[in-house]
């Protein structure tokens, strides 16, 4: 077992020091783990073969923190994690806004490492929510302002956290609420259904032998209720990797259930927003939404 606290460092952003530390997600055994050898590799900002989940905590400088926190789930089709561009860099931007950010390096589905690969990532995001909520007093965080953010397949995981919180896949003796208070979904995978579903993400998460029931269970447009947390969604119309229909389906389900939500669809941006829209454009709209909904100070 790795030490609970792995590393402590300092990140310099625009001449300001932001504290950063990495902690094991589980203080004890990893649920459902088979104990296979750790083969994780991180190169060029991309993590592969992740079997030991961690939280990297980015804390705003003293006097700037406002108590809001966000768990960031990087994308990568449940096959890799784009952990720098869709994790660490975004966390630093949240720090500038006074938000404490937690980058979740969640397990990548693999039957060699997991007894049930379909629920491994969901276990990890539930554990992250539980950990932050149970430590909110000591970490000076608001237990009612814990959000979850995801990009692409990480968006699927974030949406799953927001729609499956009543099903507990981790040990939760204190019955801590596993419901995120809000969701931020960036070009998210939402559906695994035939005709629209993202085949690569579905196969990586569920395996090749997938039942129709399992396919529907992880198609989050069908799992929205009036208890689903509010969402900010952004996508590009010209996304050919994850069609914008994913976001539209989820937004329609949210509005049908009267869940407070906002969606921004850009004409161009493709998948990944590599060239457009500018980060400041969509991220600024996200911060404005968080302020408007009370998750950030006005």
Residue pairs with C-beta under 8 A, 6 or more apart in sequence:
1 24
1 28
1 29
2 24
2 52
3 24
4 23
4 24
4 27
5 21
5 22
5 23
6 22
6 23
6 24
6 54
7 21
7 22
8 19
8 20
8 21
9 19
9 20
9 21
10 17
10 18
10 19
10 20
11 17
11 18
11 19
11 20
11 58
11 92
12 18
13 92
13 95
13 96
14 96
16 61
17 61
18 58
18 59
18 60
18 61
18 92
18 95
19 57
19 58
19 59
20 56
20 57
20 58
20 59
21 56
21 57
22 54
22 55
22 56
22 57
23 54
23 55
23 57
24 52
24 53
24 54
25 53
25 54
25 55
25 104
25 124
25 127
25 128
25 131
26 53
26 127
30 52
30 53
30 107
31 123
31 169
31 170
31 171
32 114
32 115
32 116
32 119
32 120
32 123
33 51
33 113
33 114
33 115
34 112
34 113
34 114
34 115
36 51
36 112
36 113
38 51
38 52
39 49
39 51
40 47
40 48
40 49
40 50
40 51
40 52
41 47
41 48
41 49
42 48
42 83
45 82
45 83
45 84
45 85
46 76
46 80
46 81
46 82
46 83
46 84
47 74
47 80
47 81
47 83
47 105
48 80
48 81
48 108
49 108
49 110
50 81
50 105
50 106
50 107
50 108
51 107
51 108
51 110
51 113
52 107
53 104
53 105
53 106
53 107
53 124
53 127
54 104
54 105
55 71
55 102
55 103
55 104
55 105
55 128
55 131
56 87
56 88
56 91
56 102
56 103
56 105
57 100
57 101
57 102
58 88
58 91
58 92
58 94
58 95
58 100
58 101
58 102
58 103
59 65
59 95
59 100
60 95
60 96
60 98
60 99
60 100
61 95
64 95
64 98
65 98
65 99
65 100
65 140
66 98
66 99
66 296
66 297
67 100
67 140
67 141
67 142
67 145
68 98
68 99
68 100
68 141
68 142
68 145
68 147
68 290
68 295
68 296
69 99
69 100
69 101
69 102
69 132
69 141
69 142
69 145
69 146
69 147
70 94
70 99
70 100
70 101
70 102
70 146
70 147
70 148
70 149
70 184
71 102
71 104
71 125
71 128
71 129
71 132
71 146
71 147
71 148
71 149
71 158
71 180
72 86
72 87
72 90
72 91
72 94
72 101
72 102
72 103
72 104
72 149
72 150
72 154
73 104
73 106
73 125
73 148
73 149
73 150
73 151
73 154
73 155
73 157
73 158
74 81
74 82
74 83
74 86
74 87
74 103
74 104
74 105
74 150
74 151
74 154
75 81
75 82
75 86
75 150
75 151
75 152
75 153
75 154
75 155
75 187
76 82
76 86
76 108
76 152
76 153
76 154
77 152
77 153
77 198
77 200
77 201
77 204
78 108
78 109
78 121
78 153
78 156
78 200
78 201
78 204
78 205
79 108
79 200
79 204
80 108
81 87
81 105
81 106
81 108
81 154
82 151
82 152
83 103
83 105
86 151
86 152
86 154
86 186
87 103
87 105
88 103
90 101
90 149
90 283
91 101
91 102
91 103
92 101
93 279
93 283
94 100
94 101
95 101
97 287
97 296
98 296
98 297
99 296
100 139
100 141
102 128
102 132
104 124
104 125
104 128
106 120
106 121
106 124
106 125
106 157
107 113
107 114
107 120
107 121
107 123
107 124
108 121
108 204
109 117
109 118
109 120
109 121
109 204
109 205
109 206
109 207
110 117
111 117
111 207
113 120
114 120
117 205
117 206
117 207
118 205
118 206
118 207
118 214
118 218
119 169
121 157
121 160
121 205
122 157
122 160
122 161
122 164
122 169
123 169
123 170
125 148
125 157
125 158
125 160
125 161
126 161
126 165
126 168
126 169
126 170
126 178
127 170
129 146
129 148
129 161
129 165
129 177
129 178
129 179
129 180
130 170
130 172
130 176
130 178
132 139
132 141
132 146
133 143
133 146
133 176
133 177
134 174
134 176
135 141
136 142
136 143
136 146
137 143
144 181
145 181
145 182
145 295
146 180
146 181
147 180
147 181
147 182
147 183
147 184
147 229
147 290
147 295
148 158
148 161
148 162
148 180
148 182
148 183
148 184
149 158
149 183
149 184
149 185
149 186
150 156
150 157
150 158
150 159
150 183
150 184
150 185
150 186
150 188
151 186
151 187
151 188
152 186
152 187
152 188
152 189
152 201
152 241
152 242
152 271
152 272
153 189
153 198
153 201
153 204
153 205
154 188
155 185
155 186
155 187
155 188
155 189
155 190
156 188
156 189
156 190
156 198
156 201
156 205
156 218
156 220
158 180
158 183
158 184
158 185
158 188
159 183
159 185
159 188
159 190
159 220
159 231
159 250
160 218
160 220
160 223
161 178
161 180
161 183
162 179
162 180
162 183
162 220
162 228
162 229
162 231
163 220
163 223
163 224
163 225
163 228
164 223
165 177
165 178
165 179
165 180
166 227
168 178
170 178
172 178
179 227
179 229
180 229
181 229
181 295
182 229
182 230
182 231
182 232
182 290
182 293
182 295
183 229
183 230
183 231
183 232
184 231
184 232
184 286
185 231
185 232
185 233
185 234
185 247
185 250
186 234
186 235
186 273
186 282
187 234
187 235
187 236
187 239
187 242
187 247
187 269
187 271
187 272
187 273
188 233
188 235
188 242
188 246
188 247
188 250
189 198
189 201
189 242
189 246
190 219
190 220
190 221
190 246
190 247
190 249
190 250
191 197
191 198
191 219
191 220
191 221
191 246
191 249
192 198
192 201
192 202
192 206
192 210
192 215
192 216
192 218
192 219
193 215
193 216
193 219
194 215
196 243
196 245
196 246
196 249
197 215
197 219
198 241
198 242
198 246
202 210
202 215
202 218
203 210
205 218
206 214
206 215
206 218
216 222
217 223
220 250
221 249
221 250
221 252
221 253
222 253
224 250
224 253
224 254
224 256
224 257
224 259
225 257
226 257
226 258
226 259
228 254
228 257
228 259
229 259
230 259
230 260
230 261
230 293
231 250
231 251
231 254
231 259
231 261
231 262
232 261
232 262
232 263
232 285
232 286
232 289
232 290
233 247
233 250
233 251
233 261
233 262
233 263
233 264
234 247
234 263
234 264
234 265
234 266
234 282
234 285
234 286
235 242
235 244
235 246
235 247
235 263
235 264
235 265
235 266
235 269
236 244
236 265
236 266
236 267
236 268
236 269
236 270
236 271
236 273
236 277
237 244
237 265
237 266
237 267
237 268
238 267
238 268
238 269
238 270
239 269
239 270
239 271
240 270
240 271
241 270
241 271
241 272
242 271
244 265
247 263
247 265
248 263
248 265
251 261
251 263
254 261
255 261
260 293
262 289
264 282
264 285
266 276
266 277
266 282
268 276
268 277
269 275
269 276
269 277
273 279
273 282
287 296
290 296
291 297
291 298
292 298
